[in-house]
Every structure is written in structure tokens, then in C-alpha cells.
Amino acid sequence: MTMKKVKNHPRKKKATSAKTRRWSAGVTQNSNALDLDRGVFTGRDPKKIAQSLERSAEKSTRKKGSSYQSAMSMLNFYINRAGKNLPAKQKQVLNKARQELKELHEKNREKQDQEKN
């Protein structure tokens, strides 16, 4: 007589450690590309969030792409990883920060173009 192997229930979640659940927090704190200001993503002013990200990206010597790409990438990463745990009001603030970051980048680009001419 052979014994049947019992499989885990398909809806049963595997136990995860706190370490594996919070890896994205480690990325935002210890990013190899940007040294972020503490609490940058918890702010209520989209303009200040965008300025902080841009400033951090400009200072960084470890980024692979442009400052704008690095800053936008980190902002998108935070929004995407927070997912359902991000309150709707804060998500609105961060989405406005995306727009502010884009506008800030365009302003800086125009300024650089004028300096060249």
C-alpha cells in the first residue's frame, strides 16, 4: 500500500519572514544610486518631494542614467511597491510629485540649453 503525498492547499500562503517582506524598504533606505532624504515619500508637498529627489539625484555619483531617470525611477519604485498599503491621499501626493519632477526637469533642461547658446 502506498501513501498519497498531501500537497499544500493552493490558497494557503507560505510563511514569510519579516526580512523578505520588507526588502523594498531596504532598497529605498540603502539605494545604491541615490542617498534620499529621510521621510521624503511621506511628505505632503509634491513640489518638495520632487525637489528632494532631484537634489539627491544630482548629488549622486553612483547613478547609471540621468538624474531625472534616477529620481523618477525611485519615485515609481516606491509607489509601485507600496501598492495597496499606500493611502489614497498619499498616492495622490506622490502622483503630483511625478508631474512636479517632470516640470522641474524640463525647466532645468531649458536653463541648460539657454546657457549653451
N, C-alpha and C positions, 0 to 999 in steps of 0.2 A: 504494500500500500504506500503510495507516495503522498506527501503532504503538499497541499497547494500553497504557493507563496502568496502572502497577503500584501497587496500594494497599498500605498498611502491613498487616502481619499483624494480625488482630484481637486477638490476645493480647499483642502487643508493647506494652510500656509506653513512653510518651513520656518523654524525658529531662526531669527537673525540676531546677531549681537548688536549692541549699540554702536560699535565701531563701524560695521558695514552699513548701518542705516544712516550714518552721519558723514559719509565720505565727502559729500558735496560741501558740507560746512568747512571741512578741511581744505577743500580747493579754494573757496573764497577767502579763507584766512591765510593760507600759505601758497597762494598763487605764485608760480614761477615767473610769471610775466608782469604782474602788477603788485605793488605794495599799496593796498587800499586803506583809506581812512577808516577808522573804527566806526561801525554802525552806519556806513554810507547807504546801505539799502533800506534802512529803517527810517530814514528822514522823510519829512512831509513836503519838502520843497523840491520839485522836479529840477529846477534850474540849478540848485546847489548840488544835487546828486550828479547831474551831468557835468558840472564844473569840476567836482571832485574826481570823477572818473577820468575826465580829460587831463587834469593835472597829474594824476597818478600815472597815466599812460605816457604823458610827455616826459616825466622824470625817469621812467623805466629804461634801463639799458638792456634788458633781457627779452624784450618783446620780439616776436618774429615778423609780424606785419606792421602796418602803420599804427599810429597812436589811436586813430579813430576806430580801426578794426579791433584793436585790443580792448578798448573801452566798451564798444558796443557788444563785443563777444562776451565780456564778463557780465554785462547787464542782462543780456539774453540768457546766459547760463543761469544766473540767479533766478530769473523769472520762471524759466522752464523747470528747474529743479525744485523750486518751492511748490509748484503745482497747485493742488487743491488746498494746501496748508496756507497759502498766501491769501490774506483777507482781500476782498474785492476792492476796498478803498485803497489799500496799499498797491494793489496791482494797477489801478488807475494812475496812481502817482508815478509808478515805475514806467508805465507805458508813455506817460507825458515826458518823463525823463529821456526816453528814447528819442522823441521828437526834439527835445531841447538839445540833446547831444548832436543830433544831425544838423540842427541850425547852427550850433556852436562850431561844428566842423566846417560848415560852409562859410561862415564868417571868417574863420581863421585862414581858410584856403584863399578867399578873396583878398584878404590882407597880404598874404604871401605873394600872390600874383601881382598886386599893386607895387610891392617892394621890389619885385624883379624888374618892373618896367620903369 
